[in-house]
Amino acid sequence: MRGPQNGWPILLSISFPKSGTHLLDQILLGFSKIAPFSRRLHSFYAEYEGESGIKRAPEEALDWLDSLRPRDIASAHLFARPEAVHRLIRPRFVPYFIFRDPRDVAVSHVFYVTDMEARHVHHDYYQSLPDFDSRLKVSILGRPDANIEFPNIAERFAPYLGWLDHPEVMKIHFEDLVNDRVATLNRIVDHFLVHVPLTIDRKIILDSLESSINPGKSPTFRSGKTGEWKKYFTDQHKRIFKDVAGDLLIRLGYEKNNDW
């Protein structure tokens, strides 16, 4: 197969934590069925070390990006720092950015830290709290007094907002992959074909991506539901969320105002 004019690019899945990371990874790996891309992820990068909660130095992210090679498929919780953006908005990369309603992120975070990841830096603290409501409050407000950095949900999202400003990065609402998957997969293919103009029948490409989705290996996608926060948010949760992250919901397109 003849390569693209600018050479084979790197497919990069950028995600905000608890927003469908594994799902997007699976979809991008589907391109390996119709083009000579890697059949497994090159690696995964996160801005925080999972067990210690220590934030990595910005240079580590750049070194990781520089380690990637043509035809790699990689995944990252990657901040939109200017240096990282500068590297990614070039033909060398085909970047995608997936995010989710931050209210659902907060709920998912509680389940993940409390029940699913015993090695998480905040696991013992969450276990020590009396109930789900108190844990959800922490996932919204963060732990400003802790010795490990864990800011509120809006401040946690802030370093990713820059990805929204660059058309070279395709933006994906996790909810669209659940509620309007065919249209969203078509958009993912369109973004890919701008960089890799394959002559393969479009249906074959779409089938390759669809068949790569494995809900059992994507916890966020397993229930196939959106708006789960409505089952868990009390009036107090709504109030504190609006105080710290109401503007974020509007910026991401999940609400038009704070009247929800």
N, C-alpha and C positions, 0 to 999 in steps of 0.2 A: 504494500500500500504506500503510495506516494505521500510524503509528509506535507504539512502546510507550508506556505511560502516563507513564513517567519520561523519555521521549525516547530517541533512538537512542544506544546506548552505544559505547564503544571496545573492540574485541577486542584483548587483549594477550597475546602469547606470551612468557613468561619462561622462560629456560633456563639451566642450568649448562653451560658450554662443553663441546663434544664430546658432547652428550647428545641429539641429535636436533633441534636448533634448526630446520634447514631443513624437516624433516618436519612439525613442528607448524605452522610458518608456512604451508606448503602446505595443510594441513588447514583452518586458520582462513580462508584465502583462499577455500576452497570455499563458505563461507557467502555470498560475494558472488553466487553463482549463484541464490540463492533469497531474498535480501534486499538492500536497497540499500546494501551495504557496499562499500568501496573494492576494486577488482580488483587492486591491487598494494599492497605494504607502504608505509605512510607513511614509515617510516625504521627503522633499526636502531641501538640504543644498546648500548655496552659500557662496563663500568666501567674498563677499561684501554685505552689507545690501542695499536692493534695493532703498529705498527712501532717505537714507542719504549718500550712497556711501562709508560709512566707512568700512575699511577692518577688518574682524573679526580676533581675535587672533588665532594662530595655535592650541592652546589647545581646542578651540571650535570645530574645525573639528574632533579632536581625540575623544572628548566627544561624538560628534554626532555618529561617527563610533561605539563607544563602546555601544551606546544605541540600536543598531540594534540587532535583534534576529534571530535565524534560521527560514527560510521560509519567511522572510521579502523581499520585493522588494522596493528598495530605489533609489533615484536619486540625483545627486550632480554636481555642478560646483566645482570640488575638485582639489586643487593643488597637484602635485606629490612630496610633502615634504617627506623626508626619513622616518619620523615616520608614515605617512599615508601609504606609500608604504609597509613598514614592516608589517602593519596590513593586507593589502589587498592581499599580495602574499602568502596567507595561504589557506588551504582547507575550512576555514570558509566562504570565499567569492568566488563568481563567478563574476568577474568584466569585464565590457565592457567599452570601451572609444570611443566615436564618435566625429569626428571633420569634418570640412568643409573647402573648399577653402577660405582662409582668405580674399580674395578679395570680395567674395560673403558675407562673414560675415560683412565686413565693410559696404556694401550696405544695408544689412538687418538691421544693427545697426541703420543706419540713419532713416529708416522707423519706426523702433520700438520706438526709443527715441522721434522722432518728432511727430508721428501721433498716436501711439498705447498705449503709457504708459505715461499719463500726470503726474503721481507721480514720474517718474524717476528723479533722482537728476540732470541730465543734460537737462531735457526737456525744461525748460524756456530758457536756453542758445541756444539750437538748434533752438527753435522757433524764437529767436532774429536774427538769421543769415539770410542773404538776399535770399539764394537760395540753391538748392540741392547740387550744386558743392562745395559750401563752407562748408556745413555740412559733405559731404563725406571726404573732406580734414581733418576735425577734427577727424572723425572716424578712419582715417588712422594714423594721427600724434598724436592724443591725445590732452590733454590740460595740457602741462607741467607747465604752470603758474597758474593753478587753485589751490585752497586750498583743493580740493578733488582729491585724486589720480586717474588719468586717463591717463596712459602711451600710447605710440603708439602701433599699432596692434601686432608687433613682441614681444614687452615687455609684452603685455597682455597675449600672448600665451606661453611665456617662462616658467612660472611655471607649465604648463601642459606637457611639452616636455618629462619629465621623464617617463610618462606612456608608451611612445613608446619603452622604453628599456627593458620591462619586458614581456616575452612570456605568463606569467600568466594572463595578461590583454589583452583581444581581442581588436584589433584596427579595427575601422569601418570608412571608408570614407562615409560621408553622400551621396555623389554622387553615390556610389555603390548601396545604397538602392533605389535610383531613377532609375538608368540606368540598373542595373543587380540585381534586388531584389531577385529572386529565389536563385541565387548562394550565395548571402549575407545572406539570411535567413538560408540557409543550413550551412554556416559557424557559424552562431550564435547557431544553434542547436548542431553542433559538439562540440563547446566550452562548452555548457551546459552538454552534455552527458559525457564528461570527468569527470565531478564532480558528475553528477546524472545519473547513467547508467540505464535508463528506458528501459523496454522491449516493450514499446508501438510502434506500427507501425509508421515509420518516417513520412509518409504522414499525419497522424492524428496530429502529433506535428506541422508540417509545416502549415497545415490548421488552427490550433489554433492560431499561430502567425499572419498569414496573415489576419484572420478575426478580429483580435484585432486592426488593423490599421484603424484609423479614421482621414482622412486628414483634416476634418473640425475642429478638435481639435488640429491640428499640423500646425501652421501658416507657418513654414519653408517649410513644405512638400506640402502645399495646391496647389501651382502652378505646382508642379511636374517638375520643370525646374532646370537646373544647368547652370553655366556660365553666369548668368544674369549680372555679373559685366561688361561684354563687352558692354552692352547698356548704362552704366553710366560713365565709366572711360574715362576721357579726357586724352590727352597726358601728361598733368601736373599731373594728378592722377597716371598715370602709372610711371612717373618719381619719384615721391615722395614715391610711394609704393616700387619700386625697391630699393630706397635708404635705407629705414628703414626695409624692410621685404622681399627683394629678396631671401636671403638665406633661409628664413623660407619656402617659396614656394618649394624650391628645397628639403629641408629636409622632407617636408610632401608628396613629390612626385607629386606635381601639375605642376612643370616645371623642365626642365633639366638644364636650364641656365637662364640668365636674358634677353634673346632675345625673348621677347613676346610683 
